[in-house]
Amino acid sequence: MKKQRAFTLIEMLIAMAVLLILMSVASQSYHHLFAHQALVSSAEKLYQFLRLAKEESIKQNKKVYVHFCENSTTPEWRMALSETSSCDCFIQNSCLLNGAHQNVSLSDGKFVFTSATDITFSGLKVSYNSMRFSVNAGSVTLNDSDNNTIKVIQSAMRLRICTPNSARLGYPKC
């Protein structure tokens, strides 16, 4: 007579407990990874959006604005291109450049955060003027849920991305 071999209930419960512990550790690691990637992605998107505004100003030979708008009900921020000095990024067709609505997310309030105090551009907008290329200087600071910080700085001559405290996430210290 052959003896059947199988897991006992206690062995199965121990295996499940070990598996749950491993999954909880892994999910925390994935959360940190997603937060870092979202922060870097938002900083790169902001950098490219500011470059686009500069290029459009030169190409169209007129003043172009980048507006930073906060949602009144959530911690979400958006940015939009416009040829007017005022607009609301959360209202459809409020921010238009040559009749086109160019509006993208800056921070989602879940992984990436910013606030009005983190945006040093006067009036929460940047203006690019094609004549003798002039720009109002300022910066936007973005944070993630792990307190990592990236800053996008527009000076009179240069646009750059850096980290305030130390070289991190692939960017130099400011």
Residue pairs with C-beta under 8 A, 6 or more apart in sequence:
7 15
31 145
32 146
34 111
35 111
35 112
35 144
35 145
35 146
35 148
36 144
36 146
36 148
36 169
38 108
38 111
38 112
38 144
39 111
39 112
39 142
39 143
39 144
39 148
39 150
39 169
40 150
40 169
40 170
42 105
42 106
42 107
42 112
42 142
42 150
43 142
43 150
43 152
43 161
43 171
44 161
45 104
45 105
45 106
46 79
46 106
46 140
46 142
46 152
47 152
47 159
47 161
49 66
49 79
49 81
49 104
50 66
50 126
50 152
50 154
50 159
51 159
52 81
52 102
53 64
53 65
53 66
53 81
53 126
53 128
54 64
54 128
54 133
54 135
54 159
56 64
56 81
56 97
56 128
57 63
57 64
57 128
57 129
57 130
57 133
58 130
58 133
60 98
60 130
61 130
62 83
62 130
63 83
63 127
63 128
63 129
63 130
64 81
64 82
64 83
64 97
64 127
64 128
65 81
65 82
65 83
65 84
65 85
65 87
65 125
65 126
65 127
65 128
66 79
66 80
66 81
66 82
66 125
66 126
66 127
66 128
67 79
67 80
67 82
67 86
67 87
67 89
67 95
67 124
67 125
68 77
68 78
68 79
68 89
68 106
68 119
68 121
68 124
68 125
68 140
69 77
69 78
69 79
69 80
69 87
69 88
69 89
69 90
69 124
70 76
70 77
70 115
70 116
71 77
71 78
71 90
72 90
74 109
75 107
75 109
75 113
76 105
76 107
76 108
76 109
77 105
77 106
77 107
77 109
77 114
78 89
78 90
78 103
78 104
78 105
78 106
79 89
79 103
79 104
79 106
80 87
80 89
80 94
80 95
80 101
80 102
80 103
80 104
81 95
81 97
81 102
81 103
82 95
82 96
82 97
83 96
83 97
83 98
84 95
84 96
85 125
85 127
87 94
87 95
87 96
88 94
88 95
89 95
89 103
92 101
93 101
95 101
95 102
95 103
106 112
106 114
106 140
106 142
107 113
107 114
107 142
110 145
111 144
111 145
112 142
112 143
112 144
113 142
113 143
113 144
113 145
114 140
114 141
114 142
114 143
116 124
118 140
118 141
118 142
118 143
119 138
119 139
119 140
119 141
120 138
120 139
120 140
121 136
121 138
121 139
121 140
121 154
122 136
122 138
126 135
126 136
126 138
126 154
127 135
127 136
128 134
128 135
129 135
134 156
135 154
135 156
137 154
137 155
137 156
138 153
138 154
139 151
139 152
139 153
139 154
140 151
140 152
141 149
141 150
141 151
141 164
142 149
142 150
142 151
142 152
143 149
148 163
148 168
148 169
149 163
149 164
149 165
150 161
150 162
150 163
150 169
150 171
151 161
151 162
151 163
151 164
151 174
152 159
152 160
152 161
153 159
153 160
153 161
153 162
153 174
161 171
162 171
162 172
162 173
162 174
163 169
163 171
163 172
163 173
163 174
164 173
164 174
165 173
166 173
167 173
